Amino acid sequence: MTDPFSPFPFVSRTLCGWASVVGLVAVFITDWFTPLGFGHGMLYSPLILLALVSGSRALVLGVALCAILFTLIGMLMSPDAPDIPTINTVFANRVLSILLIVFTTGLSLWLLINVQRLNSATEKLMATQQRLSEQHHLLRIASQVGHLGGWTVTVPEGQVSWTDEVANMHHLPPGYHPSVEEALNFYHPDYREHVRKLVRDCMEQGIAFDDEVQLLTSDREVLWVRIMGTALRDQQDKVIRIQGAIQDISQRKQVENLIKLSHEKFSNLADAMPIAVWSAQANGVVDYVNRALSDYSGLAVEELVQPGRWLSILHPDDYDRAEAYWSESVDTGMDYVIEFRIRRKDGEYRWHLTRAQPVRNEQGIITKWYGGTVDIHEHKMLEREHQLIVDRLLQSLKSS
């Protein structure tokens, strides 16, 4: 809180308040014992100003009311002077004193109210500045952590302004401000004309842009960046400035490349296997099948990964059972182990054993399903022949 009124910082407000009260009593006593004709009422006005320094509106009003009361009492109680002035002179003296007291009080209250309003506005301004400072500090931290900076270009002057983070991104000193052409030349030759067109369209037509391109720093290091820009217009709808942000996304691109390479390695390994390999999302939607299943069924990989499409290659008698069991496994998280018949591309249905297991994160939540399908038709036929032989043998024994 700021001091509501303190024109003299070295003077205690409490001391001024007490001094005004003591002075009020002193002037009244002096007026009581002084013969009529002396203008003691004039001495109350400085005491009101002294009360003003205390910063208390109540004290100013209190001193003023007491001063008016004491002025009237003094006119009645003061002893007569040796050369008695006329009653009109005494009355005029007291009325003038009261008017001066009223004027001083009004001026003091007006000054006190305006000073308090000024202090209130100052407090709000300081609080706003503090919040802005804190937000600016947080914004700088976010910009540094997120590798994000801002930029502006005036139109048509073409004056470029970079934040320090953008300059640091280009490996340039803080406060560096290039020309438009110099800024565009920092982009990789493969993307430079594309970026130039984005900026030109934004400046001329106000078309916003958001794209990912490659940037060359001052020491020729290649960075992946995300550039965003939008136009600012005046009241005549004319573009007067374009502004936006640039973010270093090189780390994200590296992670994406690693994921892509890992996926490619998995795909190459899965395609090299003689059995069908597949994966599904946590909700059970198949999102990958290897080439072995595509070659076996005669359907393209893109077609097999469509929701529910893999069920179409199952034998009609196995369709409902396979779907129900798969839904149960997805809901409960149990391993999916089942035998069903799959239609080969020549139209023959052959028995397959399918097994899938879920992958869980640290919280135990399923994030992926991985499965494999192997042809067991010959084994299934041998089991059937074996069962037929056993049945015939038992029948023969019963007949004998």
Summary of the structure (lengths in Angstrom):
residues: 400
radius of gyration: 46.5
end to end distance: 113.7
largest distance: 167.7
contacts: 1098
relative contact order: 0.05
helix: 56%
strand: 21%
